[in-house]
């Protein structure tokens, strides 16, 4: 458990801080490993996914299919929708295809990849 908290992509206390988790883009360890074009494609896909979920939730509220009592509840449902999408083979395939990895079959999507910390 201690190792998991030591090696986090985003520290828990970073949520309350303003600004990006990585201040200096050149300091990102992913710059060395991941092609910047692929990173941009993944970012765009994530923003598109966020917009899609936002539009869907808004549509359900407008159509009277979903009742919301607060912004807190909206954020919780929004987070749930994103989590459920990204925990599915379809959600991961969407990101893989957005990154140009079209040849991955749904049955080959690993929904629980292991962290290989050094």
C-alpha positions as CSV (number, residue, x, y, z in Angstrom):
1,X,0.0,0.0,0.0
2,X,2.8,2.4,0.9
3,X,4.4,1.7,-2.6
4,X,1.1,2.6,-4.3
5,X,0.9,6.0,-2.6
6,X,4.5,6.7,-3.2
7,X,4.1,6.1,-7.0
8,X,1.0,7.9,-8.1
9,X,0.3,9.5,-11.4
10,X,-1.5,12.3,-9.6
11,X,-0.9,12.9,-5.9
12,X,-4.1,13.0,-3.8
13,X,-3.3,16.5,-2.6
14,X,-2.8,17.7,-6.2
15,X,-6.6,17.8,-6.7
16,X,-6.9,20.8,-4.4
17,X,-3.9,22.7,-6.0
18,X,-4.6,25.0,-8.9
19,X,-2.9,24.5,-12.2
20,X,-1.6,21.4,-13.9
21,X,-0.1,18.4,-12.1
22,X,3.0,18.8,-14.3
23,X,4.1,22.5,-14.4
24,X,7.1,22.0,-16.8
25,X,6.1,19.9,-19.8
26,X,9.8,19.1,-20.4
27,X,9.8,17.5,-16.9
28,X,7.2,14.9,-17.9
29,X,8.7,11.3,-17.8
30,X,6.3,10.4,-20.6
31,X,8.0,12.8,-23.0
32,X,10.8,10.2,-23.4
33,X,8.5,7.2,-23.8
34,X,5.4,8.4,-25.6
35,X,5.3,10.1,-29.0
36,X,3.9,13.7,-28.6
37,X,1.5,13.1,-31.5
38,X,0.0,10.0,-29.6
39,X,-0.3,12.0,-26.4
40,X,-2.1,14.8,-28.3
41,X,-4.5,12.2,-29.8
42,X,-5.2,10.6,-26.4
43,X,-5.8,14.1,-24.9
44,X,-8.2,15.0,-27.7
45,X,-10.0,11.7,-27.3
46,X,-10.4,12.2,-23.6
47,X,-11.7,15.8,-24.1
48,X,-14.2,14.4,-26.7
49,X,-15.3,11.7,-24.2
50,X,-15.8,14.3,-21.5
51,X,-17.9,16.5,-23.9
52,X,-19.9,13.4,-24.9
53,X,-20.7,12.5,-21.3
54,X,-21.5,16.1,-20.5
55,X,-23.9,16.4,-23.5
56,X,-25.5,13.1,-22.6
57,X,-26.2,14.0,-19.0
58,X,-27.5,17.4,-20.0
59,X,-29.8,15.7,-22.5
60,X,-31.2,13.3,-19.9
61,X,-31.9,16.2,-17.6
62,X,-33.6,18.3,-20.3
63,X,-35.7,15.3,-21.4
64,X,-36.8,14.8,-17.8
65,X,-35.2,11.3,-17.7
66,X,-32.7,12.3,-14.9
67,X,-33.3,14.3,-11.8
68,X,-30.4,16.2,-10.2
69,X,-30.6,17.8,-6.8
70,X,-27.2,19.5,-6.8
71,X,-24.0,20.2,-8.7
72,X,-22.4,17.8,-6.4
73,X,-24.7,15.0,-7.6
74,X,-24.0,16.0,-11.2
75,X,-20.2,15.7,-10.6
76,X,-20.6,12.4,-8.9
77,X,-22.7,11.0,-11.8
78,X,-20.3,12.5,-14.3
79,X,-17.4,10.8,-12.6
80,X,-19.3,7.5,-12.4
81,X,-20.1,7.7,-16.2
82,X,-16.4,8.3,-17.0
83,X,-15.2,5.5,-14.7
84,X,-17.7,3.0,-16.1
85,X,-16.7,3.9,-19.6
86,X,-13.0,3.5,-18.9
87,X,-13.5,0.3,-17.0
88,X,-15.0,-1.3,-20.1
89,X,-13.2,-2.8,-23.1
90,X,-15.1,-0.4,-25.3
91,X,-13.8,2.6,-23.4
92,X,-10.2,1.5,-23.6
93,X,-10.6,0.5,-27.2
94,X,-11.8,4.0,-27.9
95,X,-8.6,5.4,-26.5
96,X,-6.5,2.8,-28.3
97,X,-8.1,3.6,-31.6
98,X,-7.7,7.3,-31.0
99,X,-4.0,6.7,-30.5
100,X,-3.8,4.9,-33.8
101,X,-3.7,1.3,-32.3
102,X,-6.5,0.0,-34.5
103,X,-5.4,-3.7,-34.5
104,X,-6.3,-4.5,-30.9
105,X,-9.2,-6.9,-30.5
106,X,-11.7,-6.3,-27.7
107,X,-10.8,-9.6,-26.0
108,X,-7.1,-8.4,-25.9
109,X,-7.9,-5.3,-23.9
110,X,-6.3,-5.5,-20.4
111,X,-8.6,-3.7,-18.0
112,X,-6.3,-4.3,-15.0
113,X,-2.7,-3.7,-16.2
114,X,-0.1,-4.0,-13.6
115,X,2.1,-1.0,-12.6
116,X,5.7,-1.9,-13.2
117,X,7.4,0.7,-10.9
118,X,11.2,0.7,-10.9
